[in-house]
Amino acid sequence: MGLIDFENRALITDLYQLTMSASYFDQKHNPTATFEMFVRRLPENRGYLVFAGLEQALEYLKGLRFLPEEVDYLKSLPVFKHISREFWEYLKDFRFSGELWALEEGEPFFAGEPALQVRAPMIEAQFVETYLLSMINFQTTVATKATRVAGAARGKTVVDFGARRAHGPEAAVLAARAAVIGGCATTSNVYAAAKLGLSPSGTMAHSYIMSFANDRDAFEKYFSNFPESAVFLLDTYDTIKAAHIVAEMKETPRGVRLDSGDLLTLSKSVRRILDQAGKKNTIILASGDLNEHLIDELVRKKAPIDAFGVGTELVTSKDAPALGGIYKLVEIETGGAVKYTLKLSAAKATYPGRKQVFRSMGGNGCYGEDVIGCADEKLSGRALLKKVMEKGKLIVELPELMEIQKKTQREISKLAPRVRSLVSPGHFPVKYSEKLRQLRRKLTREIERAQGLL
């Protein structure tokens, strides 16, 4: 079973993927096509992106098929009234039979670089666009945000608290996975934790405190049920008074949580109160509309906070909530002959042909530059795109989630500090090979001549 258990996913697509597929079929136009996914530009205040969502993309491709009732539904739509009966028979046996090249999850990437490459019969390669973009765009967005939050915490624990603020329950589960890839220790989302092999983390709500006579009564009753894991919420009424109540208790809770107010001042006061009572092992967890900038400030000012629960800002990537990942046709192959394709529209021009990205080291142990070349080039540096699926079958062993997290941390640490900056990050050099630039110039002239533009 996958991370999100849909009965079937074939209809999770845009209508035009199906109308184009039907037309391709009836026009007997189904050559081998290559599409590449990339972003034209990075979101504001992002010096890099972290690739995430590949495992779910592969799961989708492996299981892609149309149920009989789905085919019947499509046939009933007026838009398809001129489509042949043979197309519906084709859909009943539809499977993804192509190959997929991709970055490894946790790999940083930049504008213009193909992160995913699909090579398959045109109908198959075209049809999967919507789902792949949706999955990769979202998880990449959250994983990137999580690296910023975890980086700001400088080794202190960060927990995903965003289930209630995500754009739906399914988004919350996917966001929890992406958050862990980006550096979160775990999630409060129990379903996600169970699916991902994590131990969920949580504290208590203000309603629990308010349902009892006072803070002390609530703390004592909760501790009696959870003596090893109790984390008391201090700010329902008066944070400092509640901290003194905890200090006076004979029991020592695992932690306390601050959810509002001046977290810097309050954390220092609470730490002092707890330490004076001999409760030095009681941790302080902070939450409440936190983001990387607030956490960075708290850490820089030496707030005695041991862990951060981050919700809304993390799972929605509130400052950059949408990634403009796109999926473009770059070549068509018919009978062994390759036809390169590109767009020439203003501000949306593309580069033709299948590609590879080569990453080289620079000085000070940091990456120096990336070069985007043709797929058949052998350039210096590490080739980033790896073949992960062939003839519709997975051909690699996918890493465990925590291995992806380690890779993310390792790779992000090799980006120059200016590229990792939380505000106005520096530009990472990305270049195109001479061979690729020549191919683009040649094809541009040919298209302009054919379109009567010259």
Secondary structure, DSSP 8 states (H G I E B T S, - for coil): --SS--S--TTSS-HHHHHHHHHHHHTT---EEEEEEEESS--TT-S-EE---HHHHHHHHHH----HHHHHHHHHSGGGTTS-HHHHHHHHT----SEEEE--TT-EE-TT--SEEEEEEHHHHHHTHHHHHHHHHHHHHHHHHHHHHHHHHTTSEEEE--GGGSSSHHHHHHHHHHHHHTT--EES-HHHHHHHT--------HHHHHTSSSHHHHHHHHHHH-TTT-EEE--SS-HHHHHHHHHHSSS--SEEEE-SS-HHHHHHHHHHHHHHTT-TT-EEEE-SS--HHHHHHHHHTT----EEEE-HHHHTTTTS----EEEEEEEEEETTEEEE----STT-----S-EEEEEEE-STTSEEEEEEEETT---SSEE--EEEEETTEE-S----HHHHHHHHHHHHTTS-HHHH-SSS-----EEE-HHHHHHHHHHHHHHHHHTT--
